[in-house]
Amino acid sequence: MLVLAIIRDVEDALCCIWVILASILTIALGIIYAIFYKSTSEIAWYFKILALDPIFIFNAYGAYLVLKRNNTTHKK
C-alpha cells in the first residue's frame, strides 16, 4: 500500500505493475522449484528467504523513484 500511495504519474504506475508482476513470477517459480526439486527442509528455507523478498523489491522501487525525481529536478 505504501508503494501505491507514492505513485504520481502513469510511468510510475507502469513501473509498479512490472515490479509486482516480477515479484509474483519470482514467487511462483520459486514455489514450483522448491516443491518439485528440493527436500522439505529446503522448502522451509525458501519461505524464510521469500519473507524478505518484498522488502528488497519495494526498496529498489523506492530508490528508482528517488533517482527519477532527482534526475527531473536537475533538468529544470
For each residue, the residues with C-beta under 8 A, 3 or more apart:
1: 4 5
2: 5 6 58
3: 6 7 16 19 58 61 62
4: 1 7 16
5: 1 2
6: 2 3 12 62 65
7: 3 4 12 13 16
8: 12
9: 12 13
10: 13 14
11: 14 15
12: 6 7 8 9 15 16 65 68
13: 7 9 10 16 17
14: 10 11 17 18
15: 11 12 18 19 61 64
16: 3 4 7 12 13 19 20 61
17: 13 14 20 21
18: 14 15 21 22
19: 3 15 16 22 23 57 58 60 61
20: 16 17 23 24
21: 17 18 24 25
22: 18 19 25 26 57
23: 19 20 26 27 53 54 57
24: 20 21 27 28
25: 21 22 28 29
26: 22 23 29 30 53
27: 23 24 30 31 50 53
28: 24 25 31 32
29: 25 26 32 33
30: 26 27 33 34 46 50
31: 27 28 34 35 46
32: 28 29 35 36
33: 29 30 36 37 38 46
34: 30 31 37 38 42 43 46 47
35: 31 32 38 43
36: 32 33
37: 33 34
38: 33 34 35 42 43 46
39: 42 43
40: 43 44
41: 44 45
42: 34 38 39 45 46
43: 34 35 38 39 40 46 47
44: 40 41 47 48
45: 41 42 48 49
46: 30 31 33 34 38 42 43 49 50
47: 34 43 44 50 51
48: 44 45 51 52
49: 45 46 52 53
50: 27 30 46 47 53
51: 47 48
52: 48 49 55 56
53: 23 26 27 49 50 56 57
54: 23 57 58
55: 52 58 59
56: 52 53 59 60
57: 19 22 23 53 54 60 61
58: 2 3 19 54 55 61 62
59: 55 56 62 63
60: 19 56 57 63 64
61: 3 15 16 19 57 58 64 65
62: 3 6 58 59 65 66
63: 59 60 66 67
64: 15 60 61 67 68
65: 6 12 61 62 68 69
66: 62 63 69 70
67: 63 64 70 71
68: 12 64 65 71 72
69: 65 66 72 73
70: 66 67 73 74
71: 67 68 74 75
72: 68 69 75 76
73: 69 70 76
74: 70 71
75: 71 72
76: 72 73
